[in-house]
Amino acid sequence: MKPTQIVDLFAGPGGLDVAAELLGISTIGLEWSSAACKTRRAAGLETKEGDVRSRCPEDFPDASILTGGPPCQTFTVAGTGSGRKALDDVLQYLDLMLEAKDVHELKNIQEDLSNKSEERTGLVLEPLRWALHAVMEGNPYNTIVLEQVPAVLPVWQAYRRALESKGYKADCGILRAEQFGVPQTRRRAVLIARLCDDPVSLPLPTHRPYQKGVPQNEGDTSLAPWRSMTDILPHKGEFYVISNYGTGGNPRDRGRRDHREPSATVTGKIFRNRLCRPDGTELGRFSPEEAGILQSFPPKYPWRGQDTGQQIGNAVPPRLGMHILCAALGRSAPSEEELSGLEKDWDRGEPASNL
């Protein structure tokens, strides 16, 4: 039997891997961005730099868990003709992959898809290629976890049907990050699948949903209050944030967030946000460490490279990742002791395989 190890495709700076390591699960991340790889290595996360399309499951023989958050920008813009066409292309190729008889056919389909005008269209199908390749070779992944923006849900729904046809039990849907203790209103499409006999379900919320105008201490008493920016950045005192972009794709959410509220969705533009005192005095911008903490990364996480805002904005919030992994593996929700690791300074040596 394989050891419990994650191979994380499109691993980014390590959000899901931080969660896994604190749960006692070893990880290895595959990432093409040299900047994100620098961050990962500085954080002590095992890292292989490269393109997921040039690799396959045999390159990571110890991994029993497949995770990933492939880029999906080509069909995430709601209401555009090009976005709808890209989504239709993905679903068509997904069916072709499912009909493939062997890994050579899978590779041919991948190469055909890579030749399309927008190569990122095909990247969303890479986790499925890996999963089907492993099944065809008789060494399937025990568990699969995928995460992306809400517009990707139709793809995850198609993934679910495909994986169920291969013997997996699966679930997918939209999760709200603030309902798992992340101090941020972030909605994500998540799929989990496992080879097992029992039903598989997404994690249940542990915190109340944020509603504008509803105080933090009001709502369902069976759930904890959502967490505010000041709960995790108390040193900043009183402030409000002015954003110049929408959150979750909804332009109505542009505007201000008070320090007593959760942050708006952290994106790659996080450093454009202006911070002000209640009297209007400019307070500057969030630091990389503060932006990472809003994503629930531990303090002193070693951000590296020139695109730290993009790395932070694209990452899986580790706290949400902990809950997702526990549900995917059939474990109970993470304990307070496990979650507390996200509140402690991150200080790990660089593994030998990264040197």
N, C-alpha and C positions, 0 to 999 in steps of 0.2 A: 504494500500500500504506500502511496506517495505521502511524504510529510505534508503537514499543513503549511503551505507557502503560497503567497500571492504573486502572480505575474501581472503587473499593472501596465496596461497599454495606454499610451498618451498620458503618462504618469504626472506630467507637470512638476511643480515644486514639491509635491508629496502629501497633499491633504489626506487622501485616503490611506496612504502608507503610514503617516503619523498615527492615525486612528488604529490601524492594524497592529503596529508595533506596540502601542500602549495596551492592546488586548492580548499581547503575547504571540502574535502571528508574524512570522518572518515575511519579508517582501523583497521583490526585485522589480524596479521600474524601468520601462522602456520609453525613452523620450528623445525626440529629435532636436529640441531647442537646447542649444549649448548653454544659454543663460539659466534655464530651468535646471539643467544638469549640474551647473555650478552650485545652485542653491541646494539641491538634493545632496550632493556630495559633502558640502559644508555641514549639512544637517546629519550626516552619518548614515544616509539611506543608500542601500545598494542600488547602483544605477548602471544601465547600459545605454549609451547614446546611439541612436539610430532610428531608422524608419520602420514602423511596424509592418509595412508591406514587404520588406525584405527579410522578415523573420517568420518563424512558425513555431508551433508548440514543442517540437523536438529540441529547439535551442534552449528551452527552459524545462528540462525533464523532471525537476523536483516540484514544479508548481501544480497544485491541485485546485487552485482558485484562480479564475480569470476575472479581472476587473478592467474598467476603462471608461473614459469620457471623451469619445472622438469628437473633433470639431465638426460642427453642423451648420455653419453660417449660411450655406447656400439655400437652405429652405426654411430658415427661421424667421424670415421677414414676412409677417402675416399679410395676406391679401395681394401679393405680387404674383404675376404670371410666371416669372422665372422661378420663384420659390415653389409654386405648385408643381411645375414641371420637374424640378430637381427631386421633389418628394416622390413623384410618380416614377421617376427613373430608379430611385433607390428601391422602392417596393417591387418594381419589375425585376431588378437584378437580385433582390433577396429571394424571389421565387426561383430564379435560375440557379442560385447557389443551393437551394434546398433540393433541387432536382439533380444536382451533380452526382455522378456515380463514384468518383474517386478524387483524390487530392489534385491530380493533374487537371481535371475539369475545373475544379475550384480555382486553381491558379490561372487558367485561361480566362475564366470569367473575371477574376480580379484584374488581369492585365487589360482586358477589354474595357472595363470600367475606368481604369486609370488613364485611358486614352481620351476620356471625355474632356470637354473644354474646361470644366471646373473640377480639378482633381479632388477637391475636398468633398465633393458629392459622394465619392466612393469610400472615403475614410470611415463613414459611419457604419459601413458593413464589414470592416476589418474584424471587430470582435466576433461576428458571426462566422467569418471565414475560419478564424482560429478555433472556435467551438466545434464547427463541423469537421474541420481537419482532425481534431483530437478524437472525435467520435469515429471517424473513418479509420483511424489508426488503432482503434480499440483501446484507447487510453483517455477517455473523456474527462473533462474537468468535473469535479464534484459540485462546485458552486460557481455561479456567474453573477457579477454585479455590474450594472451599467448606470450611468448618471449623465444627464444633460439638461438643457433648457426645456421648458414645458412644450415648445413647439415640436419637440422630437418624440412626444408620446405616441403618435401613430406608428412610428418606426419601432418603438419598443413593444407596442401591441402586436405588430407583425413578428417581431423577434419571439415574443411569448408563444405565439402559435407554432412557430418553427421549432422552438426548443421543446415544447410539449410533444411534438410529433417524434422527437428523439428520446422520449422517456423522462424528460425533466418535469418537475412541478414548478410553476412560475407565477409571479404576480408583478404587476406594474401599475403605476399611477403617479400622481403629483403629490409631493411632500412639501410642507412649508417649514423652512429652517427654524423660524422662531418657535415652532411647536416642539422643538427638540433642544431648546436652551441656547441656540445660537442668537446673539444679540443683533439680529438682522432679518428683515423681511425678504426672504429669498425663496422662490418657488422653483422646484426641480422635478424633472421627469426621471423616475427611477424604475429600474427593472431588477428583480432578483430571481434566480432560478437555482434549483438544487436537485440532484439525483436522489430521490427518496420516495417513500410511500405516503408520507403525510402531506397535507396541504401546506403550501408556502404562502406567507403573507408579509406585506410591508410592515415596518414597525409602527406601533401605535404611538400617538403623540404623548409627550410627558408634560408639555406646557400649553398654556392657553394660546389661542390665535390672537394676534394683534389686530385691534380694530381702532381706527382713528377716532379719538375723542373718548374712548372707553378707558378709564384708569387702570393702571397695572394691577391693582389689588381687587378688581371686580371680575366676575365671571365664574366659570365652573370650578368649584372648590376641590374637585377631585384631581385637578391639574395644577401644576405650579404656575406662578405668574410668568409671563414672558420677561425676558431680560432686556434691560435698557442699555444704551451706550454708557451711561454713567455708572451702571453696575460693574462694568468691566474696565472702564477708564476713569476711575474716580479722581485721579490726579489732575484731570483737565478742568475740574470745577464746572461752573454753569456755562453752557454754550449752545448754539444751534448750528446746524449744517445747512448750507445752501448748495443744492446740486443743480447742474445745468444740463442734466439728462434725465430721461425717464427711468423708471425702475420696473423690471419685469416686462418691459415692452409697453407699458401703459403710460402715455404722456400725462394723464391726469395725476400721476404720482410725482410729477416734478414739483420741486419747491423746497420746503424746509422740513427738517426733523429736529425736534428739541432733544437735548441730552437725556431727558427722562423717557424717551421713546427708543425703540430699536433703530438701528441704522437702516436706511434704504438699501436696496440690493447693492452689494459691493461689486463693481465691475472694473475693467481695465482703466477706467477713467476716474478712479477713486481720488487721485491726487489733484484733480481739477476742482474738487469740492472746496468751498470756502467755509472756514469756521469763524464764528463771531460770538462775542460776548452778548449778553442780553441788551446792553446799551448800544450795540452796533459796532463796537470796536473790533477790528480785524484781529483774528487769532492765528492766522496762517493756515496751514494744511495739516492733514494727518501725516504722521511719519510712516515709513514702511512697517515698523513694528506695530504701531497702532492699527493700521489697516489690516495687518495680519491677525491681530487680536479680534477685530470685528468679524473676521472669518472663523474665529475660534482656534487659530493657531496658537501655540504656546508663546509666552513672552520670550524674547531674545532668539526667536527663530532666525537663522542666518541668511537673510535674503541677499542674493548676489545677482550681478548682471545689470544691464541697462533697462530692462523692461519689467521691473519688479511690480509695477501697477498691474500689468497684464497677467503676470504670474499669479498674483494674489487674487485678482478678479475672476480668473478662470478656474481656480482651485476648488476642489471639494471641501466644504467646511469640515474639519476633522471631527467636530462634535456630532454633526449629522452623519458623517461617515461611520462613526462608532455604532450608532443605532442601526444603520443600514446593514453593516457587516454582521452584527449580532442576529438580526432577523434572518439574513440570508443563510447563516450557519445553523439556524435552529437553536440559538442560545437565548437566554433571557436578556433583557435590556441591560446595557452596561451599568456596572455598579458605580456608586459615588466615588469609590476609590479609583476606579479606572478613569472616570471622567475628570477627576482631580488632577490627573497628569497633564491635562491641557492648560491648567492654571499655573503650572510650575515652569520655571525657566528651562528652555530646551538646551541641553548641553550633552552632546554625544560625540564620541570620537568617530573619525572617518574609517569605515570598514576597509580591510585590506584589498578587497576586490575593486574598490573605487580608485585605488592609487595607480 
